[in-house]
Structures are given as C-alpha cells and as structure tokens.
Amino acid sequence: MLNKVKKHKKLTAFFIGILTVVSIPIIVAYCVVTQPLFFSYQFPETAIFSTLPKSNAITLKQHVKFLSEHNRTTPEKQQYIIDYILNNLKNNSIDKNVIELQTYAVGNNSYQNIIVHYGKNITANSSEKKYIIGAHYDAYSHLPDIFPAADDNASGVAGLLEIARIINQIPITDRAIDIVFYSTEEPPFFRMSSMGSYQHAKNAQDTDLAIILEMIGYFSEQENSQQFPISAMKYVYSSTGNFIAIVSDTNNTAQTRAVKKRFSTTLAKEQLIDVESINAPAFMAGIDFN
C-alpha cells in the first residue's frame, strides 16, 4: 500500500512538472505578444495632459469626409490633398517655418511628405529624445473612379491634423516631435523603398519612438466584426471590433508596452475605448504594413 502511494505521488509530481514546463513558455509567449497590463500608468505631476485642449469630433468627421471624397492615387490628385493639409496647418496658426516639404522622385514622378517640426532641433548623437507621429495620405482603389479610403487612411490623416493642432498649443522644450504626412504608402509602392515613410526614415536623425496612425476609424459593436490574419487570434483577442490596437514587431516589446500603458490609462480615464496590443514577427500579415 505504501509503495502505491509513493508511485502515485511520483506520477503526480511528474505530470505537474510536465504541465509547468509546457505552461511557462505559453504564459511567457502570451505576455510578450499581448503585453497584458496589471497596473495603470502614473503620469508625473508635471504632465500637462489634463490641460490639453480636446480633439474636435466634428472637425475629425469633416476631414475624413473631405479626404474620402477625393482621388488621392496620383501625384496630380495628391497636390489637392497637400494643399488641404497645408491650409489646415496654417489655419491652426502653425508657423510655416516649422513645416518642411520633403520631395522625392519615384520613376518620372515627384511626391511629397509633409513634416511639421515641434520642439528642439535634434542633431546626430544628441541626448534629447525625438518622436515621430505619422500617417499616410495617399489611397488605393482597384475600382475606376471610386476612391473612398475613409478608414485607410483618411481617418489617420484626420487624427494627425488634430494632433498637430493640439501639439501646437504646448510649449515643447525638452524634446523633438515630428508630425509627418506620408505619400506613396499604398500599392504599387507598398513594401518598397519608394514608400514615403521609407524615404523619410532614411533621412531622419536618431528617433526614439515612431507612432503611425493607420486605419483608426473603424469601430463596431457587432460580434465577429473583428477579423484576424490567423484564426487562432480570436481566442486571444475580442471578436468585436470595438478597440484600438497597438501593433509592432518583436523588436519593440518594451516600447509597445510603454505606449499601451499610457494609451490605456488615458482612454480608460475618459471612458473612451479599450486598448489591445500585439508584438509579432514581421512576416505575419499586417505587422510590417508601416
């Protein structure tokens, strides 16, 4: 009888050991990929977010409506959008001296990124931090004369215009922030060195963090409205598309967690929207889109 008890204890310990060995890598992988938050972010007392002006929902809608009603697929058509962006920056009292038009050639055509420089002038090897917030303003459609692209990416441009307006009212003295409106993100330039974001990145000074606004306008409370590149993701994330996602590769897990914690804390305080995140290999569909 005593031998049977000992054997039972050994088997139990063996299976517990197996479960531990199997479960630990799964838990670690889950934490690396999804960056679960256990505590909210404590903003320093000197943070000025509580005094920031609010974004304007009506203005955001107007931007999306205007951009989605215009063809943004060719250099000639994009000039109208460039003028729209520049006029909005001017109307929000943004000094023209901090606005840079980065012109680059793709084949026989010329395209432009619009860069708005805020804060310090950062030089190479500088100790000050530099941040980039960007969104592409071009569009793609395989249907003749139909160029809505309201979500991809009029929503991102609308958000970026509002961010530019708000940041312009903040005295930034200890860092640099560049707001960048990119061209040539969509096919046939996608994943090529001719992308506007690539052209900007190769000439940018050392950057501590870049946040790209991509398709931030979609929202649904309908079940199964959220689609995934891998079906197994539905067991990890909500199948309802009522959250905002922070997406990056596995090289930026710490940065993703830092951004997610700040976003989640702020949005939860305002009772606005849930925040999810994913860090996955670049070869997964959607991870390297920017």
N, C-alpha and C positions, 0 to 999 in steps of 0.2 A: 504493500500500500504506500509506503514511504517513497519507494522508487517511482511509483506512478505520479505522485505529487511533484517530485523533483523533475521528472520528464515534462510534466505539464508546465511547470514554471519556466523551464528552459525553452520550450516551444513558444510560450507567451513572450518571453524576452526576445526570442529570435524574430518573431513577427513584429513586435514593437520596434526592434532595430531596423527591420526592413522598411516599415512604414516611415520611420524617421528619416532614413537615408533617401527615400523616394520623395517625401513631402517637403523636406527642406529646400531642395533645388526648385521645386514648384513654387513654394512661397517666395523664395528669392526672386525667381523669374517674374512672378506676378508683381512684386514690389518694384522691380526695375522697369517693367513695361508700363504699368498703370500709375505709378507714383502716388499711392494712397496717402491721404493726409490725416494725421492724428491730432494735429493742433493747428489753430488758425495763426496767421502771421500777425505779429505785434508791430505795427508801424511805429517808428520813433516819434517822440513828442514834437520834433521839428518838422515832421511831414506836413506838407501843405495841401494834401488831398481833400481835407474837409472844407477848404475854402475855394476849391476849384469850381469854375462855372460848369453847369450841367450841359450835357450834349442835348441838342435840339432834335426831337423826333421828327418834327415837320420838315426841317432842313434836310435831314438824312433821307427822308422819303422823296423830297424834291430832287436831290442829287441822283438817287437811283432811277427815278423816272426819266430825268433828262438823259443820263448816260445810256440807259437801256433802249431809248428811242432813236439812238444814232449809231450808224455804222462805224465801228472802231477797228476795222480789219486791215486798212491800208494806210500808208503814210499820209496820203492826201486827206483821208477821212479823219485821221487821228489829229490833224492840226486843229480841227474844230474843237476837239476834246482838250487839247493842250491849252488853247485859248480860254476855254471854260474853267479849267483848273487855275490858270494864272489869274484870271479875273476874280475868282473866288478868294484866292490868296490876297490879292490887292484889296478887295472889299472888306477883308478881315484885318486890315491895317498891318499886313506883314510886309516888312521893308524889302523892297526889290533887291537891295544889296546882299541879302542873305539867300536869294534864290539863284540857283545855278541850273542852266540847261546843258546837260551832257549829251552832245551829239555824237553818234557813231554810225558807221556805214555797215549795211548788210547787203552785199551784192551791189546793185546800182542805186539802192535806196538809202535815204538817211532817216534815222529815227532819233527820238529824244527821250531821255529820262529827265524828270524834273526833281531837283534836290533842294530842299529847304534846310539851311543850316541854323541850328539853335545852339546857344551856349558858347563854350570855349572853342578856340581854334586849336584842335589837337594835331600835334606833329608826331612824326615817327618816334617810337620809343618813349612817348610821353607817359607819365604816371596817371594822368587823368583818364577817366573812363569815357568810352564812346559807344553810343547806342544807335541802332538803325531801326526805324519803323517804316515798312513799305507796303505797297500794293500795286498790282499791275492794272493798267487802264485799257489795254487792248482787249479784243474779243475775238471769238472764233464761232463760225457757223458753217455747217455744210449745206444749209438751205439758202438758195438765192434770195437776196433782199430781206432776209429775216435775221436780225442781229440783236436779239434782246439782251442776253447775257446779264440779266438783272442780278443774279446771285454771283456769277462768275464773270466779271468781278466788279460790277458797279457797286455792289454792297461794300466791298473792301475799299474802293476809292472814296465812297461817301463817308465811311468811318475815318479814313485818313484825313480827309478835308476837315472833319470836325476835330480830330486830334490836333491838327495844325493850328486851328483857330484857338483851341484851349491852351496849348503849349505856349502860344504867342503871348499869353497873358501871365506867364510865370517867369519870374527872374531866375534864369539858369546861369550859375556862375562857376559850378564845380565840375561840369561835365559837358560833353557834346552830344547832341541829339540831332540826327539827320532824318528828315521825313522825305521819303523817296517814292515818286510815282513812276513805275516802270512801264516801258513799252516792250514789245516782242517777247511776251511770255508764252502766248498760245502757239499752236501749230501754224506754220511749219517750223517754227523756231524752238519749240519745246524740247528740252534736254540737250540743247546745243549751245555752243559758245556765243552764238548770236543773240541769246536771251538778254534782255535789258538788265536783269538782275546780275547776270554773269559779268556784263560789261562794267557795271557799277562796282561789283565786288573786287574785280581785279585791280581797280584803281583806288580803292578805299584804303585809308590808313587802318592800323590795327583796331579791330572792333571787338568789344566785349560781349555784345549781345545784339542779335537781329531778330525782330518780330515781324513776320509778314502776314498781313491780313488777307485771307483767301476764303471766299465764299462764306462770309459771316452772316448772310441774310436769311439763310434757310432756317425755319422753325416749324415744328409740327407737334401737336399733342396726340396725333393718331398712332396707334400701336402698329409696329412693324414699318414705320415710316423711315427709320434709320437703316441704311444698307451698309454692308461691310465687305471689304475685299476678300476676307477669309471668313467663312461661315461660323467657325468656332468662336469668333469675337463676340457673337451675340450672347454667349454665356458669361462674358466679362463686362460688356457694356450694355446700356439700355437700348432696346429696340425702338424706342420712341425718340425721334429727332428733336428733343427739346433741351439740348445742352450745347455748350460751346466746347470745342476740342482744341487742345494744345498739342501739336504734332511735331515730333522731331526724331532724329535717328538715335542710335545707341551711344553716340559720342557726346551727347548733350543731356545726360540724365540729370545732372545737378542743376543745370540752367533751367531745364523743364520744370523741375520741382520748385525752384525758386519763383518762377513766373506763375506757375499754377497756384502756389500758396497765396501769392499777392492777389491774383485774379479772384480766386475762390473766396478769400476773406472779404474783399471789397464788394463783390457781387452778392454774396450772402447777406452782408450788412444792409444792402439796398433791396434785398429780396427780389433779385432780378432773374438770374438764370444759373443753373448748375454748371460746373466746370469739370470736364474729364481730360485725361491726357494719355498719350501713348508714346513710348520710345521703342522703336522697332528698327530692324535692319533696313538699310536704304533700298534694298531690292524689293521690299514689299510695296505693292501698288499704293501710291498716294504719299509715301513717306518723303520721296525726293522731288515732289512736284515744284518746290521752290528752291 
